[in-house]
Amino acid sequence: METHPQSFRRTKIVINADDGFYSDIRDQGIVSCLSGINSGVSDVSVLMNGAVARHLLSVLDYQRKQLSALFSYLMKNNLIPGLHFNLTEGKPLKYKRSVQSLLDHRDCFLGKYGFREHLLSSAVDMNEVELELESQLQAFKQLFGTVPSHLDGHQHIHVLPGIDAVVARVLSRNGVKWIRVPVERIPEVSPHLTETEAEFYKNVSDQATKAREIFSSYGLKYTQGFIKMAIMGKRQSIDSLDRCLSPLKNCESIEFMVHPGFKVSCTDNDVGHNTSGCGNPEGPDLFSQSDDREHEMNFLLGDEFQKYMLQHNYDLITFSNLS
């Protein structure tokens, strides 16, 4: 691949690590990407129903830095993360009777596809969505003393029809300024994507295009470009990254979604050990156990990636520092 350095303007890029507070093991990998000379991540969003967050919320303030690598790093560096709003995995923060339409027979969220099917059948109560979002925001404020710097959705639930308007209204009311808009060109045919994956990502991008208008109407901000649904995990390489970024060369700001970290063990269960997951009885999901998490971490910390970012004049930045 031949690279073509930009000679003038620097493009602001937020490299955001999703799924913070899912597991302290995972978080340790995120911290390694945030810190050091070769930092490969500039921002992070956290799950407030994740095992780490639940543990932090259960102890006194002075104990928290000792219990979480990520929380300790954020506090030490005065960084306010984003909220990774979750309606699909694990247990809710709101009392279960208050959000019954969001839950299955185990009082867990309905899953990535189950929630979407429930939404299509008009079985989701939007008042309950608002209650759960407010609960996650309040839990965030309890830990960090302020509102999130930005919001994105676990498995992109924040751009779903109907959910988008609730999210926009609640964020506007709470003073959260930035939101993810995952509009991305998904190739019709790709050796890296299954047909199911390609269809899912295209739907997300189409929904995000419509949600963007709602977000704008509430004064929410978002980056001009977004990448990385199509090249997650082992699909991530300099060539695939360049193919995604090249069409966005005229954007002033880009969000690059990543999922790095040390992979978790299938034996970790936040119910039994309080170490991983979001509260599902079966423990952490396959995504968190995949070697892909460590591939992304190693890619982001690698010399080749650092060289690419430097050659193309990308300026790593946080959502808090975006104008």
Secondary structure, DSSP 8 states (H G I E B T S, - for coil): -------S--EEEEEEEEEETSBHHHHHHHHHHHSSTT---SEEEE-TTSHHHHHHHTS-GGGHHHH-HHHHHHHHTT---EEEE-SSSS--SS-GGGGGGGB-TTSSB--HHHHHHHHHTT---HHHHHHHHHHHHHHHHHHHSS--SEEEEGGGGGGSTTHHHHHHHHHHHHT--EE--------SS-TTS-HHHHHHHHHHHHHHHHHHHHHHHTT-B--SEEE-STT-GGG--HHHHHHHHGGGTT-SEEEEEE--S----TT--TTTTSSBSSS-TT-S-HHHHSTHHHHHHHHHHSHHHHHHHHHTTEEE--GGG--
